[in-house]
Each structure stands twice: as structure tokens, then as C-alpha cells.
């Protein structure tokens, strides 16, 4: 798997955090600029008004007792230049112009415009102390206007000359340098805080990856490995939170799946019954624990001939039918603790308690004989045999399939191993197969094991053929 998949939850979380980081920084900077920009301009205007106050004091000192002579005007212009005003116009109270300076140069201007005259009248009236008009600062009687993009401020400063005459000094002061400097500080602060936000978001993302996403990836990787058949997979997450509990449950599940897989390897894929090893282990446990049981070894006669003529697919259907007959026999007789196994091919084993063996064997043989004819075509079923080739390659008539059940029990003799039980089962099976049709027999011999021979100590009736029920 690729380390970074755009469709993975990690990629989605990363993109979400990037988006949230950018959005947070943008909103923060936007809010800061919205409020700080006005404060920056306001501070610059206050600084300019402080400059205007200084200019007013100097003009009042120079022109207070003097008329507006060229010498007085030159002194005022000099003071204005020292305070940073390169544009200065001195008006009389009637709007007449004493001097007009533009970019440190004397320019021609004789009177104020109507708009300027109105401003002059308002500045001289000093209405700001009682009813502050628009454009007047509440603590100073100065009227001001800001220039384009707030780079300059025009101040209209009332002053007195010749003791009782009023005039207005219109001074234009630059405020852009002050604003640019403060904006530079603002940009630096925003970058610093933006970087801090990025670092905090990165730390939070790393914590989220470590605490949530990485454990999820480990669990996902473990699930894929189990899906691939690696049932010994374990997730190494040891924590006291929900992920630790989930990892513990996952590991317990993988152990259970491993056990199920090991057991499933002993399951016959056709019938779904336990296989040879599972049957062996079950019998061995019964012998070791001293449990009294009967083992019914069942196999089909003439099954190979049927397979040769009808094919393996039809043969598999007969195998499944045999399994179903065993299950039905146990169910119809309400038998409990019946273990059914399929050792392979046409060999089945049923292990049950001693008292249940005969109802199980009798019902099984009956159900089998009743239904087996349906697996033949009508001609073979009517004839009661099929024509096929024997092991020597000769044409031969084979009877319809029958079932033989050889029963072995540890009630009448002690078995020390499964191998001993299988040996006796082979002796009984040899006897049963010598009989025609479907039948069953149980070994009732006692004493130590002997060489192979037909079982003794039983009545003829117990080895009689069982015909299908009418």
C-alpha cells in the first residue's frame, strides 16, 4: 500500500487540517487588519494633531502681537517646514490668503474657495468645545481631512495675529510613513502568530496521527493480513483507552480465528464434517478419559463402479446423501452427543453412546436403502445392477450401492489406543462386507486383541441383512 493515498483517512485529515489552518490564519489576519488598520490610522491622525498643536503654539507665539508681515510669514513657514509640513496656506478670517506654499515652494493663491471658507469659519468659531461638528476632534478645535488612501492629513488650525484678528493655517502633513511603519509591525505580528498557529496545528495533527490514525492503520493492516490467511497476526497496541481495548479484542479474535482455521483444516470440504485427524483426536480423548462409546465405521459398497459409470459429480451427490442419512438418523431418534466424521471418500464414522448405536445404525441403513435408487437411471434401478468395468478391465455387473456399518465399542473390551480400535473395526467391516446388501454388526468379543477373524459371541440375527423399509 502506498504511504500516502489521497483516499485514505490520513490524507483527508491532513487536507482538512491544512484547510482549517489556512482558514484560521486568514480569519485571524482579516480580523486583526480590520481593527488594527483603523487604530493605526487613528494613531497617525493623533500624531498629526499633536504636530498641529505644536504648529498652533508656534504660530500664536510668532503672530500673536504682530501683523502678517513678510518677516512674520517667513518665520511661520520656517516653523511649519521644521514640523514636516511642506504644504501650508495662511488664511485671514475673510478667506484672503497671506501665503500659499506647495511642496516647499511659494505658489499663487489670493482667496479661499467656498468650501475652504466654510471650513475656515467653522475652525475659527471653535464649536468643537460645545457641539463637536463632523471632522472636529473632541479634545482639539482642529478641523481635519484625510487625503487619498489616508497618506496625508489636512489640518485647519485657528490662530490669532495682531492681538485681536483671527486666521487659519491650513497645513498638510504626511502620515503615510507612520502608517507604513505601523503596518510593517502589524505584518510581522501576523506572520509570527500565523507561524505559531501552523506549529500548533502541526503538533495537534501529529498528536491526532499518533493517538488515533496510526492505531487505525495498524488495525487495518492486521485485518488485511488476517484476510490473507495470516491468522497469527497480532496488533501491538498496549494502551488503557478504547484503542487498547479494541486492539486486545482484535488479538483475541485473531487467536480464535487461528483456532477455527486449525479446526477448519480438519473439515472435509465436500460434506463439512470433521476429517480424519479430528475423528482420531475425538476417539483418543474418549479412550483416555474412559468414556464408554460405540464407533460406527460406515462405507459404501460398489461406489467405485458407480463413479466410473455416472461420473464424479454424481458420486459426490451420493457422498452428501450418505452424510444426510446419518444426520437424519440421529435427528429422528432424538440422539444426543453424536459425533459425525468423514474420513474421506466413502468412509464415514459416527461416534455415540453405547445405548444409542443400534437405533442410529438401523435408521441410517434404512434411510440409505430407501433413497439410493434415486441416484440411478430408471433402467439400472429396475435391473438392480449396473454394467461397468472391474479392476481387471473386464465387463462386470455390479449391484446397486449398499452401506456397511462396522460397530466397535470399548464397553466389552479395553482399548489402549485408537489404532487398536481401528484394527477391530477392520475385522468387523470384513465380516459385514461379506454379507449381501446393507447391514450392520457390532463386535461383542472380550479379552485381548487377536488376529483378524470374524467376530464371535454374537447371534446370527445381529448380523442379518436389513432390507429397505416398505
ABEGO torsion letter per residue (X at the ends): XBABBAABAAAAAAAAAAAAAAAAAAAAAAAAAAAAAAAAAAAAAAAAAAAAAAAAAAAAAAAAABBBBAAAAAAAAAAAAAAGBABBBBBBAAGBBABBBBGGBBBBBABBBAAAAAAAAAAAAGAAAABBBBGBBAABABBBBBBBGGABBBBBBBBBBGGABBBBBBBBBBAAAAAAAAAAAAAAAAAAAAAAAAAAAAAAAAAAAAAAAAAAAAAAAAAAAAAAGBAABBBBBBBABAAAAAAAAAAAAAAAAAAAAAAAAABBAAAGBBBAAAAAAAAAAAAAAGBBBBBBBBBBBGAAAAAAAAEAAAAAAAAAAAAAAAAAAAAAAGBBGBBBBBAEEABBBBBBBAAAAAAAAAAAAAAAAAAAAAABBAAAAAAGBBBBBBAAGBBBBBBBBBBBBBBBBAAABBBABAAAAAAAAAAAAAAAAABBEBBBBBBABBEBBBBBBBBBGBBAAAABBBBBBX
